[in-house]
Amino acid sequence: MNNYSSVLTLPSSASPAQYQQLVIPHLISIWLDDYDLSTPANDIVETEACGFSYLFDVTHSRLLAAWGFSNGKNTDPRPKSRMAGSPLGAGPQYHRGHAIPHTLGGATDINLVPQLGSVNVGPFRELERAAVDTPGSLYFTYWVYKGAGSQKPVGVEQGFVKPGRPLDVRKHQN
């Protein structure tokens, strides 16, 4: 797992704007440095959808990271017909996992990643629920790949932090 010790614990009164200025640049640097080690020939773009930010490798057509701030529980219906069109090329043990959970407001399209079903409906949910239950908290996922040849990540680093608390990062195999 990456070393997140450079990520600051901000005071309880910290706003999303302060996180955007003081924390997000450190996270992006950690993720890009790690990704460059396994996939040096890349073209990374940062984009936004539905209030969340994404790092995407255009060269290899895969999501690296997603992050954003909780607004509480998203009550919009899940677009099942839209998800059904997304490929399930990683095999029967994999789901169309959401980098940002639907319950937090994550959309489909760029937000979908081949995710091991046992992780998606298991340990991954704890931090997803914590983010949904804590408006103003920062939630992120960083998808770990080994080399350029696969659309399926080998792992994911999932993080959650609320102002005044240290960063909680968990590594899941994929």
N, C-alpha and C positions, 0 to 999 in steps of 0.2 A: 504494500500500500504506500502511496505517496506520503511525504512528510508535510503535514499541515501546520507545523509549529509556527510558521511565519504569519499565520492568520490571526489577527487580533481579536481579543474578546472586548467588545465595545460595551460602554456603560448601559444600564437599564433604560436610559432615556434615548438611546440611539435610534435614528430614523432610517428608513430604507435608503434615503439619499446619502446618509453617512456610510452605510454598508456599501453602496454603489461606489463611493469614493475611496474607502479605506480597506475593504475586504475583497470585493469582486476582482480588482486587478491582481491581487495575490493568487486567488484561485485560478484565474485564467493563466497566469504565468506557470503555476504548478502543472496544470493540465497540458499546456502546450509543450513545456519542457519534456514531460513524460512521453507524450505522443511522438515528439520528434525523435526520441530514442528508438522507438519501434518502427516508425514510418516516416523517415526523413523527407521523402519526396511527397509533399502534400500541398494543398491549397486550402487554407482554413478561412472561412468567413464567419462573421458573427451576424446573426439575424434575430428578429423578434417576431413572435406570434402569440396572440391572445394574452399579452402582458408578460410573457416569459421570454428569456433570451436563450439562444442556442449557438453552439459552435459546431460547424458542419465542415467536413472535409469534402470539398467539391471533387477533387481528384479521384477519391475512392468511394464517393457517394455514401458516406456514413456519418452518423451523429457522434460527436465526441462528448459534448456536455450540454446540460440544460440547467437553468437556475431561475429563480424568481422569488417573489415575496407573497406570503399567504394573505388572502383576503377572506379566509374562512372557507366554509363548505360551498362548493360550486353546486348549484341545483339544476343546471341545464341538463337536458336528457342526453344520454350517450348516443352518438351517431353510429349505430351498429352497421347500417348499410355502407357507410363510408369506410369503416374499419374492415369490413369484409373484403374490400378490394385491395387491401394491403397484402403483400406476399407473405406466405408462411414457409419460406425456403430453408429454415434451419432445422426442420424435422418435427416430428409429432410431440416431442417433449417441450417444445418452445411455444410461447405465447407472443402476441403482438403487445409487448410490454410498453407502458407509457413512461417516458423519461420524467415527465411531470404528470402526476396522477390526474385522471379525469376529475376526481373529487376536489382537487385543488384548482382546477381550471385548465388543465392541459388538454390541448386539442389532439387531432390525429395528424396524419401526414408526417412532417418532420419529427414529431414527438414520439413516433413508434419505433421500437427497437426489438430485435429478436431476443426474448428474455426467457430463461429457463422457467417453466411453469411452477416448479416447486419453490422457486425464489419469489416469483411474482405474486403468488397467493399465500406466501409464508412470511419469512422474516422481513421482507421488503416493506410490508404493510405498517410495521410499527412506526417508522419515521414518517411515512406518508400520513398516517393518522395524526401524529404529533404536529406536523405542519398544518394540516387542515384545522386542527383544534386550537392553533396558536396564531391568530391574525398578526401580521407584522413580522413573523419569523421568516428566515431565509431557508430555502430548500434547494438542494442541487443533486444532480447525478453526473458522474464522470464515467464514461464507458471505456473500458480498457481493451485494446486490440493488440494482437501480436502479429506484426507484419502487415503487408498490404493486401493479402489474398482473400480476406474473408469479410463478409458483412456481419458476421456474428461476433459480438464481443466475447472475450474470455472471462471478463469480470466487470463489476461495477462498483464504484465508490459512491456511496450515498451519504449525503450530509444534511444536517439540520442544525440551526442555531437561532436562538432568540436573544435579543439584547440583554446583556448582563450575565449571560451564561457562556461557557466554553463551547466550541464547535464539537459536535458529535458526528463522527464519520465512521461508517461501517463498510467493510469490504464483503462483497458477495461473489462467489464463483458463478460463472455462467456457462 
